[in-house]
Amino acid sequence: MVRGPGREFDGVNENYQMSNRMERKRLSLNLVRLILLSLGALALASATDDLENGLTILHSAVAKGAVCLDGSPPGYQFSGGFGSGESSWLVHIEGGGWCHNVTNCLSRSKGRLGSTRDFAPVRFSGILNDHGELNPYFHNWNRVKVGYCDGSSFTGDVDAVDPATNLHYRGARIFNAVMEDLLSKGMRNATNALLSGCSAGGLTSLLHCDRFRALLPNHTRVKCLSDGGYFVNLKDISGDDYIKTYFQSIVETHGSVRNLPQSCTSKMEPNMCFFPQYVAPHVRTPLFILNAAYDSWQIRNVLVPLSSDQEGYWKLCRTDITKCDTNQIEAMQGFRHEFLNNLDGAIASTTNGFFINSCFAHCQTELTATWKFTSSPVLGNSRQWGSGSTTCRISERSTALTLATLRATTISTLSSTTSKERRSRRAIVASLRALQYLLQVYNENAMYTYFLIEGVNK
């Protein structure tokens, strides 16, 4: 069957919502267990007391055509910096999938991922947390969470509006309007600026990284973090180019080509430049990629989209990896190999950093449970976190590598898979204390670090 924009892709967005709910439920359970075991009742109160911030609705953006899918003005949440972080800015882009055709976008426009009409504040946690113990490096920065209401990772720009649907594809204008407002509120004087995002927001931070750098003065230290946003172009289990066709539909629906990095679109088919693997090698601004090699969203939507499993063979495995059989585990192992192979171009940059783990997870910076915890794994020693026969063990493969050594390490990693690793079915979400440190130092000496967390089944 030849796939084009239509109902066959709606499962991606529905499954995104389902998998996100499942992921958050699983993370919540892990958080409770971890707190009870390690921090006690007092830590429970501290870890859940995340900062709730007021909203900024940019009504002035409407005149510029910078509006959400339903025509409502864009918005963001802001918490001012203080102390040593007063002149540093962290701009975090919310995730939430995409919409790829009129039907799908119309449905999306009626909720918070397509409108700000019911925009409500959310608690700042994880990388946005204001608790020094839980977020030591960014808790006192100016922290911004940009609402995601356009469905194109802020790349769309179509002038025409169909009166029958009133859909506005204006994501790129929203990005510009929000940044302009933040600059006017002091970001233009930033000493440090980090553009980050989760999932579709992580893709945004990568696609707009150099554009973000260009907005700020030369003296500002600028970097970008893509969390769970490194979506790879590969065939699904049926051999079809499902994700490729889906991403092309997004680009065509939103008129995104003009806002994709020209450093990529000038070299290949522009629609392909929605994939990070083709953009990252050309990003000039220091970029930090955080991703699970067994990315749970990509396993469910890239490797095994609903349309590729009409017999339901993957039904149980897609929702609970402990129920995967040997063949399914092998298929996921194959995905991991492909994912690492597709990092090669981004690895070639001496200004980029990586934290690639083998946990079954998607987005690891937004929740306190996966950002920093007392019993988190750390690099450089044997600390682990896990229960029963499952752990997520950190192994430091190489630090401050030369390009040649890094390539050799990557090739070795891909070829040294053991039967024990292939049997690994369960991996828990690892907290990332080390990442917070690396974000501060990974580009200090024009060197970079490559780490791999391995899911280990004893």
KEBARO-70801 format. One record per atom (N, C-alpha, C): x, y, z. Coordinates in steps of 0.02 Angstrom, whole numbers, plus 50000, padded with zeros to 5 digits. Example, Ala and Ser with C-alpha at 12.3 -4.5 7.8 and 13.67 -1.06 7.14 Angstrom:
2
506604971650390 506154977550390 506604983550390 506424988850354 506844994750357 506455000250394 
This chain:
458
500424994050000 500005000050000 500445006250000 500285011049959 500645017349957 500325022050007 500735024450053 500465028750105 500535036050088 500035039850100 500055047150092 499715050250151 499645056750152 499305060050208 498605057350215 498435054950273 497775052250284 497705049050351 497175045150359 497025042250424 497555037250448 497945034350402 498435029350423 498955032250470 499015038950472 499505041950517 499195044150583 498545044150589 498245046650650 498455042550710 498625036150698 498855031850752 499485034450785 499905037950747 500515040750776 500355045550831 499885050150818 499715055150868 499325052150926 498865047450911 498505044050964 498975039951006 499435036550973 499915032451011 500395036751050 500535042751025 500965047351063 500645048951130 499985050551128 499635052051190 499645046051237 499495040051209 499465034051250 500145032351279 500665032551238 501325030751262 501585035751313 501405042251303 501605047351352 501285046051419 500625044351418 500285042951481 500595036951516 500745031751477 501045025751505 501735027251533 502115031251496 502795032951518 502775036851582 502325041651586 502275045751647 502035041551706 501575036851694 501345032451747 501905028151773 502295025351726 502855021151745 503385025251783 503515031351759 504005035551793 503765037451862 503115038651869 502835040451934 502935034751984 502815028551961 502915022752004 503645022052024 504085022951975 504805022551991 505005027952040 504715033952031 504875039452076 504675037852147 504065035152156 503825033552222 504275028352255 504455023052217 504885017852245 505565020752266 505825024952222 506485027852235 506475032252296 505965036252304 505905040752361 505855036852426 505415031852426 505315027952487 505945024352508 506325022052459 506935018252474 507505022752494 507545028652463 508155032552469 508085039052508 507515042252501 507455049052530 506955049452586 506485044952589 505985045052642 505435050052629 504995050652677 504395054752668 504545062052658 505075064652691 505235071752682 505445073252611 505825068752580 506045069752511 505455069552464 504945065652481 504345065352439 504035072152433 503985075652489 503695082352487 504125087052447 504795086552455 505245091052419 505245089852345 505245083352324 505295081752253 504675083652215 504105083752248 503485085352213 503305092752218 503685096552256 503535103652264 503895107652211 503695106552148 504005109952092 503685116752082 504045121252050 503825128152043 503275128951991 502725132052011 502195133651963 502255140951946 502255142451882 502385149251859 501795152051820 501765158751819 501235162051783 501335161651708 500815163751672 500825163251599 500925170051567 501235169851509 501275175851466 500945174051400 500405177551384 500065176651320 500255182451275 500545180951217 500785186151173 500245188651125 499805192751151 499265195451109 499535199651052 500115202851063 500405207051011 500635202950951 500735196350961 500975192150906 500445190950853 499815191950871 499265190650823 499325195150762 499515201350772 499585206050716 500135203950668 500605199850691 501145197350649 500965190650617 500375188250632 500175181850605 500475175950643 500775177350700 501085172150741 500575169250788 500195164350765 499645161650803 499645154050803 499285151250850 499215143950855 498775141350799 498695134750796 498295131750744 497595134750739 497295136350797 496615138950797 496575146550792 497155149850784 497165157050779 497265160750844 497305157150899 497415160350964 498155162450971 498295167351013 498995169651020 499415164551057 500065164351043 500505159551077 500645161751148 500955157251187 501105158851256 501695154951283 501935157151341 502475153651374 502435155051449 502805151051488 502885152151560 503595154451574 503655158651624 504315161651638 504435161951713 505045160351732 505265161251801 505935164851799 505975170551831 506575174751828 507175171751864 507775173251838 508385170851868 508585174951928 509035172151968 509255175652028 509965173352045 510305177352085 510975175552107 511445174852048 511845169552049 512345168451997 512025166851929 511375165151928 511045163551866 510635169151836 510705175051864 510285180651843 510365182551770 510965181551742 511075183451672 511105177351626 510865171551650 510855165551609 510135163551593 510035160851533 509365159351509 509315152151484 508785148851505 508615142151481 507925142551449 507895141551384 507255141751347 507095134651327 506565131851356 506385124951346 505745124551304 505775120551251 505205119851205 504805113551223 504165114451234 503725108951250 503665104051191 503585097651206 503475092651154 502735090951147 502585086251103 501885084251094 501715081851025 502195078850989 502035076050923 501915081450871 501565079550818 501435084150762 500745082650733 500525086850687 499935085250646 500145085750573 499855081450532 500115080550464 499605081850409 498975082850425 498475084350374 497915088450405 497445090550365 496905094950388 496505091650443 496315085350433 495905081950483 496255081450550 496875079450547 497265078650608 497395085250643 497565090450603 497705096950632 497075100250660 496505098950628 495875101750653 495715098750721 495815092350728 495715089150793 496185091950845 496805092850826 497315095450872 497155102550893 496865106450849 496735113550863 496225114550919 495875109350936 495355109850988 495625108451058 496265106851063 496575105451128 497165109851141 497515108451197 498065112751219 498675112251174 498715107351130 499275106851083 499135110551018 498565114051015 498405117850955 498095124550971 498055126151036 497715132251056 497955134351125 497905140851139 498045143351207 497405145751241 496835144251212 496205146651242 496105143651312 496355137751323 496315134651389 497015133651418 497465138051400 498165137651422 498185138551498 498465133651532 498515133851605 499235132551625 499445135351682 500135134351703 500275127051722 500875124851708 501105118251729 501695119151776 501815114251817 502365114751865 503035113751831 503515117751850 504185117051825 504535111451864 504775106551828 505125101051859 505725099151816 506115094351839 506695092151801 507195097751789 507365098951727 507855103951708 507605111051722 506955111851734 506665118451749 506535119451824 506665114351864 506535114651936 506925120251969 506615123452019 506955128952054 507285126752119 507285120252133 507625117552192 508365116352177 508805119552214 509515118752202 509755111652208 509465107852255 509695100952265 509485096452207 508925098052176 508665093852123 508865096252053 509105102352049 509305105251985 509865110351996 510445107952018 510965112552042 511235117451992 511235115851927 511555120151878 511095125151844 510445123851847 509975128251811 509415131051854 509395129351918 508825131351960 508745138851967 509295142651961 509255149851969 509335153751904 509305150251848 509315153551783 508615156651768 508595161051720 507945163051692 507685157051653 507125154251675 506865148051644 506205149451608 506175147151546 505595148251504 505355141551476 504705140451479 504415134651446 503925137151393 504095135951330 503695138551274 503145133551258 502525136051258 501955131751242 501975129551169 501805123351156 501835120451089 501125119951061 500955124351014 500265124550990 500215124850914 500755122750879 500725123350805 500775116650769 501045111450801 501065104850771 501575103650717 502105108050714 502605107150661 503315108150688 503405107650753 504055109350784 504265116350764 503775120950762 503895128050748 504235129250681 504025125650630 504305126650563 503795129150512 503155128850528 502635130550478 502585137850462 502385139350401 502265146350382 501855146550317 501195146250324 500735146650267 500295152750277 500305157250228 499915163350234 499155162050231 498955157850184 498235156750173 497915153150232 497295155250246 496905151950299 496235149850268 496095143450270 495465140950243 494905142750291 494415146850268 493875148950313 493445143150338 493465137550303 493075131750324 493365128450386 494015128950394 494335125850452 494655130850500 494815136750475 495165141950514 495835139450542 496145134950506 496795132350528 497355137150507 497805138450554 498385142750542 499015138650550 499415138450498 500055134850501 500615140050507 500755142150568 501195147950578 501735146650632 501955140550638 502435138850692 503075142950691 503355144150632 503975148050628 503875155150653 503305158050638 503165164850662 503095165050738 502815159650767 502755159250840 503455159150871 503905155050843 504585154750869 504905161650868 504835165250813 505135171950807 504825176850857 504165176550865 503815181150910 504005179950982 504055173751002 504235172151071 504955174451085 505405172951039 506105174851049 506175182451052 505815185851009 505835193151010 505605195851077 505085192951105 504835195151170 505345193751226 505655187851223 506155186151274 506765190651270 506965192351209 507535196951201 507385203651233 506765205951224 506575212451252 506535212351328 506475206251357 506425205651429 507105204051462 507635204651422 508295203951451 508725198551422 508455194151380 508865188851353 509415191451307 509325197251278 509845200051234 510475201651272 510435201951339 511025203351380 511285197051414 511065191251391 511245184951423 511995183551419 512255180851473 512935178251473 512955171151446 512455167151467 512375160351443 511665159451419 511565155651366 510895154151340 510885146951315 510385143251338 510305136351317 509595135351289 509555132951227 508915131251196 508835123751203 508315121651238 508205114451248 507495112651230 507355106151229 506675103951214 506625096451219 506015094151227 505885086951234 505475084551175 505665078851146 505295075651091 505225080351032 504615082251012 504535087050958 504865093550975 504895095151040 505265101051063 506015100151056 506245093951066 506955092451056 507145093150983 506685091250938 506795092350867 506815099750852 506385103650884 506385110850875 507055113850894 507325111850951 507965114750974 508525113250925 508485107450892 509005105750844 508905109550778 508285109850753 508155113250690 508275120750695 508155123650753 508205130850762 508845132950798 509295128350809 509885129750850 510295135650824 510485135450761 510885140950733 510495147450729 509845146850718 509425152850716 509405156150786 509365152050837 509375154550906 510045158050920 510595154950898 511255157850908 511295164750875 511005165350815 511045171650777 510665177350810 510195175750854 509805180950888 510195184350944 510715181150967 511065183551027 511745186451010 512005190851053 512655193951040 513215188851037 513755190551006 514325186050998 514615183951066 514565188451115 514875186851180 514465181851221 513845180751201 513425175951238 513635168851222 513715164851274 513885157751267 513235153951254 513155151351193 512525148351171 512625140951155 512165136851178 512165129751163 511445127251155 511375121351127 510705118451118 510695111351144 510135109251171 510035102551197 509415099451165 509505093851132 508945090151103 508835083851145 508285083751182 508115078051225 507565073851192 507725067751173 507235063451142 506995066051075 507395070251042 507185073250979 507565070850919 507995065650928 508395063150872 508015057550837 507525059450797 507105054550761 507465052250698 507505045650689 507915043050634 507475040550577 507755040950518 507415038850457 507605031550442 507145026950457 507265019950441 506595016550428 506635010650398 506025006950379 505715003650440 505055002750437 504714999250492 504784991650482 504474987750526 504574980550524 504274977350462 503834980850427 503544978250365 503964980150304 504484984150314 504914986350259 504694992750226 504184996050254 503945002250224 504285008350256 504285013950218 504575020250242 504035024350278 503765021550331 503205024750365 503385031650392 503915032050432 504085038450463 504305043550412 504635041350359 504835045950306 504225049250274 503735045150257 503125047850226 502745052350274 502735050450337 502385054350388 502715061250396 503375061350402 503725067750410 503645072050348 503655069050289 503555072950228 502865076150227 502365072650253 501685075350256 501655081350303 502025081050358 502055086750404 502345092850369 502915091850336 503255097350302 502815100450248 502475096250210 502045098750155 501425102350182 501115099550234 500515102550262 500665109450291 501225110150326 501385116350361 501805121250320 501995119250259 502425123750220 503085125050254 503385119750280 503965120450324 504635121350288 504665119750224 505305119550189 505705125950197 505375131650192 505735138050194 506045139350263 505815135750314 506075136850381 506515131150407 506655126250364 507135121150382 507835123750367 508345121450403 509015124250394 509255123850322 509435129550295 509665129850225 510315125850215 510695125150269 511305121250264 511165113950246 510545111850257 510335105050239 509925105150174 509445109650169 509005109750110 509365111250046 509945114550051 510335116149991 510725110049965 510735104750005 511145098949987 510735092749971 510085092749989 509695086649977 508955088449972 508535083449960 507815084549957 507585088050020 507305094150014 507145098150073 506715094550125 506235090450102 505795087050150 506195082650199 506765080150177 507165075750219 507495079450276 507505086050272 507835090050323 507415091150386 506885087250392 506515086950455 506815081550500 507255077450471 507605072250508 508255074950536 508365074250601 508985076850632 509625074150602 509635067950579 510255064950554 510535068650494 510095072250457 510325075950399 510475083350415 510225085550473 510325092550493 510915093250540 510965088750588 511475089350641 512185090350616 512395086850562 513085087850539 513245094950518 512735098950504 512845105750479 512715111150531 512505109050592 512375113950644 513035116650670 513105123150670 513745126250690 513775127750765 513205128550796 513165129950868 513265123550908 513635123750963 513725117651004 513055114451022 513015108051008 512385104251015 512495098251060 512045097351108 512075091451152 511475087051137 511605080751119 511065076051102 510975071051158 510395071151188 510205066351240 509655061951212 509765055451210 509255050951182 509365043951206 508835040151210 508875032951223 508955029351156 509435024851152 509515020951091 508915016351080 508585014451134 507945010951130 507385015851145 507355021151105 506855026451116 506155023451113 505785023951169 505135020551173 504635023251122 504645029851110 504185032551060 504365030050991 504995029850975 505205027750908 505105020250898 505195016250950 505055009150945 504325008150926 503885011950957 503165011050947 502905014450884 503245019450859 502975023350803 503415023450740 504055022050748 504495021750690 504625014450670 504835010450719 504965003450705 504324999450697 503835000550741 503214996550740 502605001150742 502485005050690 501865008950688 501275004250684 500695006550705 500105002250706 499954999050639 500065002750585 499895000250518 500354994550497 500934993750530 501404988450510 501264981950547 500804982150594 500664976250636 499914974750638 499624973850579 498904972950575 498664966450607 499114961550615 498924955250647 498974955650723 499254961050748 499294961850820 499854958050855 500344955750816 500894951850845 501284955950897 501344962450887 501724966850931 501294970250985 500664968650989 500214972251033 500454972351105 500624966651133 500834966351203 501534969351212 501974967851165 502664970351169 502694977951166 502274980951124 502284988251116 502094991751180 501684988651222 501444991851283 501844989651345 502194984051340 502574981451397 503154977351371 503754980051374 504324976551343 504514970151380 504264969151440 504394962751474 504014957051441 503544958751397 503154953651363 503394952451291 503974955251274 504244954351207 504594947551202 504514944251145 504854937851135 505544939051105 505914933551093 506604934151069 506644937951003 506204936550956 506224939850891 506094947350898 505634949150942 505484956250952 506074959850986 506394956551033 506984959551064 507534960551012 507614955650968 508114956250914 507954962050869 507304963050854 507104968750811 507274975350845 507154975850910 507314981950946 508074982950950 508444977450956 509174977950954 509404980650887 509064978450833 509224980950767 509084988450761 508544990650793 508384997750793 508945001650827 509184999050883 509725002350920 510345003150875 510514997850838 511094998250793 510995003650741 510395003750712 510255008750660 510275015850690 510015016550750 510015023050782 510735025550792 511165021350818 511865023350829 512225024750764 512075020850712 512375022150647 512185029050621 511555031050634 511315037450609 511555043450650 511925042150703 512235047450741 512915049550712 513165045650665 513845046550641 513995053650618 513535056550579 513655063250553 513695068450608 513255067850658 513265072650713 513895071850756 514135065650762 514725064250802 515345067550772 515335068750707 515925071450673 516105078550697 515645081950729 515785088750752 516165088650818 516695092550822 517095092850883 516795097450936 516235100550921 515915104950970 515285101850999 515125095750979 514505092651002 514635087851060 514115086751100 514145082051155 513575077051151 513645071251184 513145065951179 513055062551246 512455060451259 512305056051315 511785051151288 512025045551263 511585040551232 511525034651280 510915032951300 510835027351345 510385021951315 510405016151344 510025010451318 509415008851361 509155013851394 508525012951431 507935013451383 507395010451400 506775010851360 506395016951385 506535022751355 506275029051380 506225034051324 505865039451337 505795044851289 505725051351327 506215055851319 506265062151356 506485060751428 507035063851448 507325062251513 507525068451552 507345074451529 507535080451566 506955083951599 506345082251583 505765086051606 505505084051675 505625077951696 505365075551760 505925074851811 505785076551873 506275076051925 506535068951932 506105064051922 506295056951929 506835054951880 506865058251823 507355056351772 507895061551763 507875066951803 508375072251795 508925071651848 508725071751912 509225071051965 508895068452028 509205063252055 508965060452117 509545058052158 509475057652224 510025055852268 510355049352248 509955044452227 510235037852210 510315037052134 510385042552099 510475042252026 511135038952008 511175035851949 511825033451924 512255039551908 512905038851917 513365044251898 513935041251858 514245045251817 514815043051777 515435042751821 515885038251804 516525038051837 516575033351896 516015030151916 516065025051967 515555019651953 515455015151999 515045009251986 514335009852011 514125015952029 513455016752055 512935014852003 512425011352025 511885009151981 511215010452015 510695009951978 510025010352007 509615005051974 509235001352013 508824996151983 508494992052037 508104987152016 507774982652062 507754975752032 507784970752074 507754963952050 508354962452006 508234959651948 508774957551904 508934962851852 508624968651857 508714973751806 509074979851834 509574982151799 509904988451817 510034992351755 510154998751764 510385002951708 511075005251727 511575001851700 512265002951720 512605007951673 512965012451702 513335017351663 514045015051653 514275014951592 514975013551579 515275019251540 515835021851564 516155027451530 516595024651475 516385025551413 516745022651357 517385026651341 517315033051336 517905037151319 517745044351337 518255048151356 518155055151370 518675059251333 518505065351315 518955069851280 519285066351221 518865063351179 519125059251124 519335063451064 519805060851026 519935063750960 519415060950913 519335064050856 518825061850808 518955054650787 519575052950773 519735046150750 519575040950804 519735042550866 519605037950921 518855037050931 518485042550926 517765042150936 517445037750884 517645038450822 517365034350769 517525026950781 518145025650803 518335018750817 517925015950875 517815020150926 517415017950983 516705016450962 516425020650920 515745019650898 515685013150858 516145011950813 516135005750773 516204999750819 516655000250868 516754994750914 516124993350954 515784998650976 515164997851013 514644994250972 514594995950909 514084992850867 514234985550853 514864983650853 515044976850834 515144972250894 515104975050955 515274970951013 514664968751053 514074968851022 513474966851057 513504959551078 513374958251140 513394951451166 512704948451169 512674941751174 512034938451180 511674940551244 512074942051296 511784944351358 511424950951349 511724955451310 511404961951297 510784961051255 510814956451207 510234955351164 509644952651203 509784949151259 509244946351298 508934951551345 509254957251349 509004962351396 508324964851374 507834964151418 507154966151400 506924972151439 507224973151495 506974978451538 507514983551552 507324989651547 507794994851567 507405000351601 507645002951654 507295008151690 507565014951669 507215020051688 507425026751669 507985029051716 508545031051687 509115033151727 509115040651736 509255042951795 509325050051809 509985052651781 510015059051766 510575061551726 510965067051761 511195065651821 511605070551857 512215072551816 512535067651785 513145069051746 513015073751688 512425073151657 512265077351600 512265084651619 512015086251679 511985093151700 512695096151703 513165092051725 513865094351726 514145094951656 514005089951614 514285090051546 514035096051506 513405097951518 513135103651481 513545109951496 513865110151554 514255115951571 514965115751540 515235109751531 515945109451515 516125106151449 515635103251413 515835098751358 516195102251301 516135108851297 516465112251242 517045116651265 517245115951328 517745120351355 518415119951319 518615114051299 519265113151267 519215110551196 518655112451163 518535110251095 518595102651088 518415099151142 518415091951142 517695089851157 517555083351155 516885081251171 516895074251201 516335072451229 516305066351267 515755061951240 515885055551238 515375050851214 515265045551269 514675045251294 514515040451346 513965035851323 513965029951350 513445025151334 513215021851398 512575021951412 512295018251467 512035011651439 512215006151469 511994999751446 511464996851493 510914994551465 510424990951505 510694983951516 510754981951579 511074975551596 510574971051631 510524964951609 510104959951640 510554954651671 510614954551735 511084949851767 510814942751765 
